[in-house]
Amino acid sequence: MTTTSRLLGGAVAAAVALGATAADAQQPRTLRIAMTATDVPTTTGMPNNGFEGMRFLGYPIFESLVLWDLSNPREPAGLRPGLAERWEQDAADPKVWRFHLRRGVTFHDGTAFNADAVVWNLDRFFRNDSPQFDATGSAITRGRIPVMESYRKIDDHTVELVTTRPVSYWPYLVTYILMTSPNSWEQGGRDWGRVAALPPAGTGPFRLSRFTPRQSAELTRNDTYWNANGRARLDRVLLLPMPEATTRLAALRSGQVDWIEVPPPDAIASLRSAGFTISTGSYPHVWPWVFAAGRDGSAVQDVRVRQALNYCFDRAGMVQLLNGTGEPSVGFFKANDPNFGNPQNRYRLDPARGRALLAEAGFTAQRPLSIRIGISTSGSGQMLPLPMNEFLQQSLKENCGVDVAFEVVEWNTLLGALRVAPDQPQWLRADAVNISLVSSDPSQMARWFMSANFSPRGSNSGHWRDAQFDAAFAALETERDPARITQLLRTAHERLVDNPPWLWIVHDLNPRAMSRRVRGFTPAQSWFQDLTTVEVQ
């Protein structure tokens, strides 16, 4: 299928969904959101479509033992107790963590949440021979959590989780294990494909009440939510996949939706002047090319090539293309982050340095570097991947003579590269893939870059390896002194700049546009957002 036909297909699907829900505009306290996804994320309790799936079809419905604290917009989101009231790391064995479960919580279907339910869900993701094993959900969960060794029930309200090695940031990883009612699976005939249509039951502030594949998903308020202070103000949320930015824009302007993810940058000024609210904010997220640094035969195996590419394109021009909805990236963390450190390289547009590095690696005007990049038409956090990548293609060619070719696929197809080695077909024979990723905490840095987390075991999908990075992070994982942890984190980040596993392009500013009818939304410094405070007037 061509890029054009894919985009038209997304627009048609969105139009069908909008036509089917015209009456919803008249309903009180219904928030209609246009997502960037090409399809409704899966609804079985471990959504696909990356973190956009987790944002809309994950946390609002299904919860974890540990939740993100999205209450303070002035600071990057931390953690708060979720289905566990508290937890602790064993003093004698730092691989062992105990979680004390919240009492009196029930799933949406009325069944009890307890230690048996936790173990059942863990078996779903981590035990291949369990009756409820979910191959798709397991691949997503294991990719995010490569260090789970074992788990057990201690009593009805206590579970013990054991990691393969001491991991100081383990609670951050636990946020990605969502809990679904075991009864949902039974009611679906022990078939996850049928469970998706029930819909399944979680414990969150919203219930999944209706689901139409490729068209829409409807959430309704959970009036018996265990946290009375966290109950939603909305009656319903209607989620509509619209991968094409202009389709989302037209839907907002015509009043068919109240909220769109990632408005076209060139439309922001006119939206503001028309009275729409534009929400942006700095948050821990990065839009890179992930290099196939560990694939034999790829030019990007050479660190000089990776450094050169980081000097060969115009970040300021990219930000201008985005109309200020992004900021230049020169590392995993932002340049003003205290954890950025003091690397030897400070990337900027410097064609002379880029060409010199390429020449050292054997690439000249007579023998130019040619690379192939896997990109998507849209997707979770992808902003505007087609024009942005075309800008990079032109900038790299003009500044350093680099020839860039693209393999354009659907977002979920591209995500397959995260779960396999870079020499596998899912990598599309590419030298890099453009997948935007979270940069929120040490657990994410370990996930993307530690050699112990090479895909398919973990999410270091480019198989980048750096001994100094690994040493710093191994020490960080067992360290308990906060000052020493900070020092080690800076050392690790310096290696990410000087031996770049990625092309550092931009950090996006999480742009969204919404009708003046939408009130109560405050963007958190997180990829995830709290919909319970939102109202529609």
Stockholm file with secondary structure:
# STOCKHOLM 1.0

chainA/1-537         MTTTSRLLGGAVAAAVALGATAADAQQPRTLRIAMTATDVPTTTGMPNNGFEGMRFLGYPIFESLVLWDLSNPREPAGLRPGLAERWEQDAADPKVWRFHLRRGVTFHDGTAFNADAVVWNLDRFFRNDSPQFDATGSAITRGRIPVMESYRKIDDHTVELVTTRPVSYWPYLVTYILMTSPNSWEQGGRDWGRVAALPPAGTGPFRLSRFTPRQSAELTRNDTYWNANGRARLDRVLLLPMPEATTRLAALRSGQVDWIEVPPPDAIASLRSAGFTISTGSYPHVWPWVFAAGRDGSAVQDVRVRQALNYCFDRAGMVQLLNGTGEPSVGFFKANDPNFGNPQNRYRLDPARGRALLAEAGFTAQRPLSIRIGISTSGSGQMLPLPMNEFLQQSLKENCGVDVAFEVVEWNTLLGALRVAPDQPQWLRADAVNISLVSSDPSQMARWFMSANFSPRGSNSGHWRDAQFDAAFAALETERDPARITQLLRTAHERLVDNPPWLWIVHDLNPRAMSRRVRGFTPAQSWFQDLTTVEVQ
#=GR chainA/1-537 SS CCHHHHHHHHHHHHHHHHHHTGGGGGSTTEEEEEESCSSCCCCSSSCCSHHHHHHHHTTTTCBCSEEEECCCTTSBCEEEESSEEEEEECSSCTTEEEEEECTTCBCTTSCBCSHHHHHHHHHHHHCTTSTTCCHHHHHHHHHHCTTEEEEEEEETTEEEEEESSCCTTHHHHHTTCCBCCHHHHHHTTTCHHHHTTSCCCCSSSEEEEEEETTTEEEEEECTTCSCGGGCCSCSEEEEEECCSHHHHHHHHHTTSCSEEESCCGGGHHHHHHTTCEEECCCCSEEEEEEECTTSTTCGGGSHHHHHHHHHSSCHHHHHHHTTTSEEECSSSSCTTSGGGCCCSCCCCCCHHHHHHHHHHTTCCSSSCCEEEEEEESSCTTCCSHHHHHHHHHHHHHHHHCCEEEEEEECHHHHHGGGGSCTTSGGGTTCSEECCCEECSSHHHHHHHHCGGGBTTTSSBTTCCCCHHHHHHHHHHHHCCCHHHHHHHHHHHHHHHHHSCSEEEEEEECCCEEECTTEESCCCCBSSSCCCTTCEEC
#=GC SS_cons         CCHHHHHHHHHHHHHHHHHHTGGGGGSTTEEEEEESCSSCCCCSSSCCSHHHHHHHHTTTTCBCSEEEECCCTTSBCEEEESSEEEEEECSSCTTEEEEEECTTCBCTTSCBCSHHHHHHHHHHHHCTTSTTCCHHHHHHHHHHCTTEEEEEEEETTEEEEEESSCCTTHHHHHTTCCBCCHHHHHHTTTCHHHHTTSCCCCSSSEEEEEEETTTEEEEEECTTCSCGGGCCSCSEEEEEECCSHHHHHHHHHTTSCSEEESCCGGGHHHHHHTTCEEECCCCSEEEEEEECTTSTTCGGGSHHHHHHHHHSSCHHHHHHHTTTSEEECSSSSCTTSGGGCCCSCCCCCCHHHHHHHHHHTTCCSSSCCEEEEEEESSCTTCCSHHHHHHHHHHHHHHHHCCEEEEEEECHHHHHGGGGSCTTSGGGTTCSEECCCEECSSHHHHHHHHCGGGBTTTSSBTTCCCCHHHHHHHHHHHHCCCHHHHHHHHHHHHHHHHHSCSEEEEEEECCCEEECTTEESCCCCBSSSCCCTTCEEC
//
